[in-house]
Amino acid sequence: MRIMGSKWAEIIDATQGELIDTGYLKRTGAAHREHFDGMGDNEITAIPSEFIMGDLAQRIATSRSGYDMPVLFEPDGGCCKYVAFCFQDPKRSPKDPETLSFTTPFGITIARMRRYKKYRFLWDIVKGVVAGGKGVWITDAVKLWAEAGLSASNDDLSLMHRVLRGELAMLGQPEVYAFGNHAFAALGDAGVHGMVKHTHPAARAAHLEKRYGEGVTTRTQAAKAILAELG
């Protein structure tokens, strides 16, 4: 499996620069790639102020806030078809730094998060899709989050929508999967159409069974059901 290769770098360069300095993102992405297989670990970190670009990101950087860097997983031999997994936003916990902080969606590049029971099923799905020959882009529908509320203007929202649509366009308009109701709604707000809604990774058993069928009450079972839908 190839993690954040040249295709990823091209998309980061073309889409993220109005939020976070792309040189910083690519350097940090390279570190996450290096640490992915156990050479150290990746954690949530504060983004240095000189790499925070644009008015919106700078406004929220003085309080607890978040940005998740999109991640791309591809088969070792490369691929020609991609799917996009979209989550709601880069929400942070009270334990995180009181500044604009950086990680990846659901901490997918952090080993302990891939093992965490609520999120392990996401990693199982990614592995299954990549093993089937497709690439997986993982991103947030809403690009920034602030504890006190985003207070985004129409221009701010247009910017975040433009970033998201740019990511998808550079993937050749992939199959888009929204994880959770809020992610689904945010994708619609951004003008993305034709996406498929799945349950949030932290969904309870009743929600899993309602979405994936009778008897599907665990995340392991849900992962198998999602992979079956993905073909």
N, C-alpha and C positions, 0 to 999 in steps of 0.2 A: 504494500500500500504506500502511495506517495502522499505526503502531507505538505500542503502549502508550497507547491512547486511554481514553475514559471507562469502558468496560467493564473494562479492566485495573485502573484506579484503584479501582473498586468492589470487585473481588475482592481486591486488596491490602489495602484497608481492612478487609474482613470476615475475612480469614484469617491475615494475617502478624503481627498485633500482639503475639502472645505470644512471638514470636521477636525481631523487630526493629521499632523504632518506625516506624509506617506513614507518618508525615509525612516522615521521613528518606527512606524508600523512594520515595515519590512525587516528592520533590524530586530525588533522584538519578536516578530514572527519567526525569524531564523533561530532565535534562542529557544522559542517554544518547540520548534521542530527538532532542535538538537536534544532538548530535554525530554521529548515525548516518550522515548523508549527506555526511560529510567536513568538517564544521565542528569541527575538532579531533579528538580521539579519546577513547575510553573505556578505562580501564585498571583493573586490580585495585587496590583501595584498602582501607586499614584502616577499620573501622567505629568511629567515635568511641564511647567507653564509655557516654556518656549515652544512646545510642540502642540499646543492647543490652538487650533485655528478657528476663525470665524466668531462672530458676535455671540451666537447662542451658546456654544461650548464655553467661551470665556465667561459668560454671565453665570453659568452654573458651577464653574470650577471652584468657587469659594465655599461651596457646601458639599455635603455628601451626594455624589452623583456618579453616573456610570456611562461607560462606552464599552461595547463588546466588539472586538475585531472579528469580522467574518473569517471563516475557516473553510478550506477546500481539501477534501480527501478524494484521491483518484487511484484507479488501478495502476500497478507498477508499469504496465505497458502502455499507459495512456488510455484515453477514451474519447468518444465523440458525442456522447449524450450525458446530460447532467440532470439531476433533480435538486431542488432547493428546499431545505427545511427551514421554515421561518417561525421564530418565537416572538413573544410579545415585545419585550424591551430589556435593557440591561439593568434591571432592578438590583439594588445593593441592600445588604443587611446592616443593622446598627453597629456591627463589629468592623465594618469596612472603613477605610480612611475618609475623613471629612474633607474630601476634595474630589476632583474628577478622577476616577480610577479606571483601570484597564484590566480586562480579562477577555475570554472568549465565550460565546453562548453556552450557557450551562457548564462552563468550565471544562469543555470537551478536551482541551489540551492539558488539563491537570489530572495526573494519574489517580489521585484519591477521589476526584469527582467522577471519573469513569467507573470507579468501583462502588460509589455510593448507591444504595439500593434504589433510590427514587430516580436516578439518572442513568443507571447502568443499562437500562433497556434502550436508551437512545444510542449508546455506543454499539449495542448488539445490532440495531437496525442499520447503522452506518456500515458496520463490517459486512453485513449481509448484502447491502446494495452494492458496495464496492466489489465484493466477491462476484457479483453478477455482471460486472463490467461497466457500471455507471459511476460517474463522479458525483459527489455529494457536497453541495455548498450549504453551509450553516450560517444563518444570519438572524438579526432582529428586524422585525417590521418597523419598530420605532427605534431610531438610532441612538437616542440619548435619554437618560432618566435622571431626575433630580428629586431628592427626598422632599423638598418643599413644594414640588410641583414644577412642571417644565415651563409654564407660562409662555408657551410658544406662540409667536405671531403667525399670521398667514405666510409671511416670507420664510419664517423658520420651518413651518410645516412643509412648505413647498420644497425647501432645501432637502429635508429628510426624505420626502417622497422621491425627489429626483435622484438621491443617492441610491435608494432601494431599487428604483426602476433601472438605473444604470447598471447595477450589479446583475440583475436578471437579464438585461439586454445583452451583456457581454458573455453570458452563458448560453446564448442562442435561444432565449425564451424557454427555459426548462420547465419540466413538470414542477409545480409549486405545491408544497404541503404546509398547511398552517397548523401549528400545534397549540390548540386552545382557542376559545371564543374570541379573546381580545386580539390575538395575533390575526385571526381570520378577519375581524372587523378592521384592524389597522391596514391590512393589505388592501382591502376594498377601498378604504379612504385614500390610499396611495394610487388608486387607479389600476390595481392588479386584478385580473379576472381569470376565471377558470381554475382557481386553486381548490384543493381538496382539504377538508377539515379533519384533523385528528385530535385526540384528547391531549391535554397538557401532560407532560411527563410525570407530574406529581398527582395525577388524577386518582380518585378513589375507585375501589372495585366496582361500585354500582355504575359509575360513569364509563368504565372500561366495558362492562357487559352491555350497557345500552348502545355503545358505539360499535363494538366488534362482535356481538352475538352472545347468545346464552352460553354460560360456562366459562367465558373469558373474563376472569376476575383478577388475574395477576399481570404484572408488567411483562413477565417472560412470555405469557400467552399472548398479550397484546402485541409484543414485538413480532411474534410469528405471524399474527393476523395482518399486521401492517406490511410485512415483507411479502405476504401472499398477495395483498392488494397491489403492491408495487410491481409485482410480476418478476 
